[in-house]
């Protein structure tokens, strides 16, 4: 009985998170906390949307009473009345209309189905030696995989964009351009606007993406520098060991010469030029 996700209390959300942790295993539960709760929020929104589409948006229902009678079997009358009142509210209808108009302007919806973008990126990284750019995601998510009927204009927009991206990547492989994946993406689709990062899944901001990418590059550079320093230290250590071996060999030779001299023998000192002196 809430109008939106934001109306849930912190205690309710913490209970939800505890239930998820009990049933699922995470490499770092605290690090994954935000992702888990965002996914739960999307599931909540999707569930509401399906209820509304199936039981409330039926055009045969003309009055509020008719809407109330068309109750889903899994809900109580009180719960259903709350939703009918909420969806019948003038402010909600205006907000819903604006959202529908905004969605209608979307030129390149994805064909990813129920697969999350996070899972798609992970699959791409596994196939691409740990690398995944927005170009990879866009091509994978906008390439049609089924024969399901889709909007013709949407299909055309997706096909044109994917083909153009593939063309620029092939030209790069042939040495005809030196564009990065990010430059290719912006050449084909233009720069991102309104703070939203396209072709990277819901809720991903431009600032977030490039901050993470910058951190990833810094980490990679740090690893490279560490490997380089490690090799340099090893080279210096090997050089020191080699010089110590040479010095030890020289002192061992001199020691044997000195012992021979003490025993009444001859002490000879071979210098670098090959001259010998005796005493």
C-alpha positions in Angstrom: 0.0 0.0 0.0 2.5 2.6 -1.2 2.2 4.8 -4.3 5.9 4.3 -5.2 9.1 2.7 -4.1 10.2 5.9 -2.2 7.4 5.5 0.2 8.7 2.2 1.7 10.3 2.6 5.1 14.0 1.9 5.7 13.0 -1.0 7.9 11.0 -2.6 5.1 13.8 -2.2 2.6 16.4 -3.6 5.1 14.1 -6.7 5.6 13.9 -7.1 1.8 17.7 -6.9 1.6 18.1 -9.5 4.4 15.8 -11.9 2.5 17.9 -11.5 -0.6 21.2 -12.1 1.3 19.7 -15.2 2.8 18.8 -16.7 -0.5 21.7 -15.4 -2.7 25.5 -15.5 -2.5 27.6 -12.4 -3.3 31.3 -11.9 -3.5 31.0 -8.6 -1.6 27.4 -8.0 -0.2 28.1 -4.4 0.8 29.6 -3.5 -2.5 26.6 -5.1 -4.3 24.0 -3.5 -2.0 23.1 -0.6 -4.3 22.8 -2.9 -7.4 20.6 -5.3 -5.5 18.2 -2.6 -4.3 18.0 -0.9 -7.7 17.1 -4.3 -9.2 14.4 -4.8 -6.6 13.1 -1.3 -7.4 12.8 -2.3 -11.1 11.0 -5.5 -10.2 8.6 -3.5 -8.1 7.9 -1.1 -10.9 7.5 -3.9 -13.5 5.1 -5.8 -11.2 2.9 -2.6 -10.8 3.1 -2.0 -14.5 1.9 -5.5 -15.4 -1.0 -5.3 -12.9 -2.1 -2.0 -14.3 -1.9 -3.1 -17.9 -3.7 -6.4 -17.3 -6.4 -5.4 -14.8 -6.8 -1.6 -15.0 -6.2 -0.5 -18.5 -8.9 -2.7 -20.0 -10.9 -0.4 -22.2 -14.1 -2.3 -21.5 -14.0 -1.0 -18.0 -15.7 2.4 -18.0 -16.4 3.2 -14.3 -14.4 3.0 -11.1 -16.8 0.4 -9.8 -16.0 -1.8 -12.8 -12.3 -1.4 -12.1 -12.8 -2.4 -8.5 -14.6 -5.6 -9.5 -11.8 -6.5 -11.9 -9.5 -7.5 -9.0 -6.6 -9.8 -9.3 -7.1 -13.1 -7.4 -3.9 -12.7 -5.4 -4.8 -9.3 -4.0 -7.2 -8.3 -1.2 -10.0 -5.8 -1.8 -8.3 -3.3 0.3 -5.0 -3.6 -1.6 -6.7 -3.4 -5.0 -8.8 -0.4 -4.0 -5.7 1.4 -2.9 -4.1 0.9 -6.4 -7.3 1.8 -8.3 -7.6 5.0 -6.3 -3.9 5.7 -7.0 -4.1 5.1 -10.7 -7.4 7.1 -11.0 -5.8 10.1 -9.5 -5.5 13.1 -11.9 -1.8 13.8 -10.9 -0.9 10.2 -11.6 -2.6 10.2 -15.0 -0.7 13.4 -16.0 2.6 11.9 -14.9 1.9 8.6 -16.7 1.0 10.4 -19.9 4.3 12.3 -19.9 6.2 9.1 -19.3 4.4 7.4 -22.2 5.2 10.3 -24.5 8.8 10.2 -23.5 9.0 6.4 -24.2 7.4 7.0 -27.6 10.4 9.2 -28.5 12.9 6.4 -27.8 14.4 5.6 -31.2 16.5 2.5 -30.3 14.9 0.2 -27.7 16.9 -2.9 -27.0 16.1 -6.6 -27.8 17.7 -7.8 -24.6 14.5 -9.2 -23.1 14.7 -10.1 -19.5 18.5 -10.4 -19.5 20.0 -7.6 -17.5 22.6 -5.3 -19.0 25.0 -6.2 -16.2 24.8 -9.9 -17.2 25.2 -9.0 -20.9 28.4 -7.0 -20.1 29.7 -9.9 -18.1 29.1 -12.3 -21.0 30.9 -9.9 -23.3 33.9 -9.6 -21.0 34.2 -13.4 -20.8 34.3 -13.6 -24.6 36.5 -10.5 -25.1 39.4 -11.0 -22.7 37.8 -8.9 -20.0 37.0 -5.9 -22.2 33.6 -4.4 -22.8 32.8 -1.1 -24.4 29.4 0.7 -25.1 29.9 -0.3 -28.7 30.0 -4.0 -27.7 26.9 -3.6 -25.5 24.9 -1.7 -28.2 25.7 -4.2 -31.0 24.8 -7.1 -28.7 21.6 -5.6 -27.3 20.3 -4.0 -30.6 20.9 -7.1 -32.8 17.6 -8.9 -33.2 17.7 -12.5 -32.0 14.1 -13.7 -32.5 11.4 -13.5 -35.1 9.1 -11.5 -32.8 7.3 -8.7 -34.6 8.7 -5.3 -33.7 8.2 -1.7 -34.8 9.6 -1.3 -38.3 11.1 2.1 -37.7 12.8 0.8 -34.5 14.2 -2.2 -36.4 15.5 0.2 -39.2 17.2 2.5 -36.7 18.8 -0.3 -34.8 20.0 -2.0 -38.0 21.5 1.2 -39.5 23.3 2.0 -36.3 24.7 -1.5 -35.8 25.8 -1.7 -39.5 27.6 1.7 -39.3 29.4 0.8 -36.1 30.6 -2.5 -37.6 31.7 -0.6 -40.7 33.8 1.8 -38.7 35.3 -1.0 -36.6 36.3 -2.9 -39.8 37.9 0.2 -41.1 39.9 0.5 -37.9 41.1 -3.1 -38.2 42.2 -2.3 -41.7 44.2 0.8 -40.5 41.8 3.3 -42.2 41.0 5.1 -38.9 42.3 5.1 -35.4 39.0 5.8 -33.6 38.4 4.3 -30.1 35.1 2.5 -29.4 33.9 5.6 -27.5 34.6 7.8 -30.5 32.8 5.4 -32.9 29.8 5.3 -30.6 29.6 9.1 -30.6 30.2 9.4 -34.3 27.2 7.1 -35.0 24.8 8.2 -32.2 26.0 11.6 -31.1 27.0 12.7 -27.7 25.0 11.7 -24.6 22.6 14.3 -23.2 20.5 14.8 -20.0 23.1 13.0 -17.9 22.0 9.5 -19.1 24.5 7.0 -20.6 22.9 5.3 -23.6 23.4 1.6 -24.4 24.6 0.7 -20.9 21.5 -0.3 -19.0 19.1 1.6 -16.8 20.2 4.0 -14.2 23.7 4.5 -15.5 24.8 8.1 -15.5 27.5 9.6 -17.7 29.5 10.8 -14.7 29.3 7.3 -13.1 30.5 5.6 -16.2 33.5 7.7 -17.0 34.5 7.9 -13.3 34.4 4.1 -13.2 36.2 3.8 -16.6 38.9 6.3 -15.4 39.3 4.3 -12.2 39.6 1.1 -14.2 42.3 2.7 -16.4 44.2 4.0 -13.4 44.1 0.5 -11.9 45.4 -1.0 -15.1 48.2 1.6 -15.4 49.1 1.0 -11.8 49.3 -2.8 -12.5 51.5 -2.1 -15.5 53.8 0.2 -13.6 54.0 -2.3 -10.8 55.0 -5.1 -13.2 57.6 -2.8 -14.8 59.1 -1.9 -11.4 59.1 -5.5 -10.5 61.1 -6.4 -13.6 63.5 -3.5 -13.0 64.1 -4.6 -9.4 64.7 -8.2 -10.6 67.2 -6.9 -13.2 69.1 -4.9 -10.6 69.1 -7.8 -8.2 70.5 -10.1 -10.9 73.2 -7.6 -11.7 74.2 -7.3 -8.1 74.3 -11.1 -7.7 76.5 -11.3 -10.8 78.9 -8.7 -9.5 79.0 -10.4 -6.1 79.8 -13.7 -7.7 82.7 -12.1 -9.6 84.0 -10.5 -6.5 83.7 -13.7 -4.5 85.7 -15.5 -7.3 88.4 -12.9 -7.2 88.7 -13.0 -3.4 88.7 -16.8 -3.4 91.6 -16.8 -5.8 93.6 -14.3 -3.8 92.9 -16.3 -0.6 94.4 -19.5 -2.2 97.4 -17.5 -3.4 97.9 -16.1 0.1 97.7 -19.5 1.6 100.3 -20.8 -0.9 102.6 -17.9 0.0 102.3 -18.6 3.8 103.2 -22.3 3.2 106.4 -21.2 1.4 105.1 -21.2 -2.0 104.9 -18.4 -4.6 102.3 -15.6 -4.5 101.4 -14.4 -7.9 98.9 -11.6 -8.7 97.4 -11.8 -12.2 96.2 -8.3 -13.1 93.7 -7.5 -15.8 96.5 -7.1 -18.4 97.8 -10.5 -17.8 101.1 -9.4 -16.1 102.3 -11.5 -13.2 104.3 -10.3 -10.1 105.8 -12.7 -7.5 107.4 -12.3 -4.0 
